[in-house]
Amino acid sequence: MPDNSQVSTSFSELNLTERDKKVIWHPYTQMKNALPHIPIVRGEGVYVFDEHGKRYIDAVSSWWVNIHGHSHPHIAQKVAEQLTVLEHVIFAGFTHEPAVLLAERLLPILPGKQDKVFYTDNGSTAVEVALKMCLQYWDNKGTPKTKILAFKNAYHGDTFGAMSVSGRSIFTDAFNSLLFDVEFIDLPDESNISNLTSHISNLTDTACFIFEPLILGSGGMLMYEAKYLDELVAACKKAGILIIADEVMTGFGRTGTYFACEKLIHKPDIICLSKGLTGGTMPLGITTCTDEIFDAFLSDDKLKTLYHGHSFTANPIACVASLASLDILLQKETLANIKRIEAKHALFLQEIKAHPKVKAVRQTGTIIAIEWETGNETSYLSNLRNLLYAYFLDKGIILRPLGNIIYILPPYIISDEDLDYIYAAIKSALEEV
Ligand SMILES: *Cc1c(COP(=O)(O)O)cnc(C)c1O
């Protein structure tokens, strides 16, 4: 093996940010004029620390994954134990305790009756599997349906299938001509719900409806009411359209209940999970389904098999991290924290919603979004986003505005003091930025 130890010494005069710039291509980043990437050396609770010891409050749970805070001792201990027992094994032809136990513990707490767990690596692949399950379900039944229904402004991931069912945006622009056709509908409200449901009742060749329940995350934290979603789901079920709930962001307590679909009477056929699943420790994706879906793949005909699987399917370390995260989630204290954050958030929004620079405020569970007034100046808009991002970083807070929308999506262990500090920073930003 070549000796690589020289590489790090030859760069030793450079700090981590400079070494990064030489060799790394960062996600969602225009590398031409990117700000220097901040070198994080340690995480503890809601904080991450850079190499100069500066502390940042992780107010977005590191892209919505870190629900219990960083380097949680319970998760760390379980992962460390598993590493010395079984780090990985092929999941075709073999199984292991962490994968089975996680499915046994997870299925009963999911909304509705979910019967089977299919493991993948992340949110996008969980969505890919959900789409394949639906499309092949109809094919296996001998009644192929290929149309898919989704929301405008939806976000379901960055792989091609997931991009196709996501709203067309700057994220998909370079690939639009290659994405498969999807019918996009408006978010439901009082004014359009009856039009939407009657439209759905006329659809005959639609395989499935995929949605982010209650809140469209990357689309701008756009929120809508459970009762209207429930009506859409009911109309789909009547029209023989399968239901995929993408709970990748909303799962594991984020919207105030363990899963957002708990607020629906009509339950999904398929649920996608990732982000909070391992407590933000490592990647893992899950697609669950009912026996009705699963049974359509049972056959002596090999072509009816679901031919999908990733190298790291059901990685035991990731499963153990998920089990440990579930231990913490199901403690009474965690639900109390979620309720505490919800109540504090609501008071804060009351306080600022009349501010002239505030165009709109929204809340679902532990998430709040504040839309900044921009006066329709779109060029100012992207600049405003960067100004706000830098303003909060300077104050030791990680907030990543989506355009002119600031949102807080904190780890559940965040203290009242840290929430107050973030609120105060937003209030001063309203005056100063
Ligand atoms: C983030 C996200 C995804 C994609 O998950 P990745 O792990 O980033 O691939 C899919 N659906 C929703 C609702 C998400 O928020």
The ligand as an SDF file (V2000), in Angstrom:
LIG
                    3D

 15 15  0  0  0  0  0  0  0  0999 V2000
  -34.0020   15.8460    2.8460 C   0  0  0  0  0  0  0  0  0  0  0  0
  -35.2030   15.2240    2.2820 C   0  0  0  0  0  0  0  0  0  0  0  0
  -35.1140   14.1510    1.3730 C   0  0  0  0  0  0  0  0  0  0  0  0
  -33.7940   13.6490    0.8610 C   0  0  0  0  0  0  0  0  0  0  0  0
  -33.0390   13.0540    1.8770 O   0  0  0  0  0  0  0  0  0  0  0  0
  -31.4580   12.8780    1.6730 P   0  0  0  0  0  0  0  0  0  0  0  0
  -31.0430   12.0640    2.8480 O   0  0  0  0  0  0  0  0  0  0  0  0
  -30.8920   14.2660    1.6860 O   0  0  0  0  0  0  0  0  0  0  0  0
  -31.2540   12.1770    0.3790 O   0  0  0  0  0  0  0  0  0  0  0  0
  -36.2900   13.5780    0.9360 C   0  0  0  0  0  0  0  0  0  0  0  0
  -37.4840   14.0080    1.3450 N   0  0  0  0  0  0  0  0  0  0  0  0
  -37.6090   15.0390    2.2160 C   0  0  0  0  0  0  0  0  0  0  0  0
  -38.9700   15.4600    2.6610 C   0  0  0  0  0  0  0  0  0  0  0  0
  -36.4810   15.6840    2.7110 C   0  0  0  0  0  0  0  0  0  0  0  0
  -36.6110   16.7140    3.5430 O   0  0  0  0  0  0  0  0  0  0  0  0
  1  2  1  0
  2  3  1  0
  2 14  2  0
  3  4  1  0
  3 10  2  0
  4  5  1  0
  5  6  1  0
  6  7  2  0
  6  8  1  0
  6  9  1  0
 10 11  1  0
 11 12  2  0
 12 13  1  0
 12 14  1  0
 14 15  1  0
M  END
$$$$
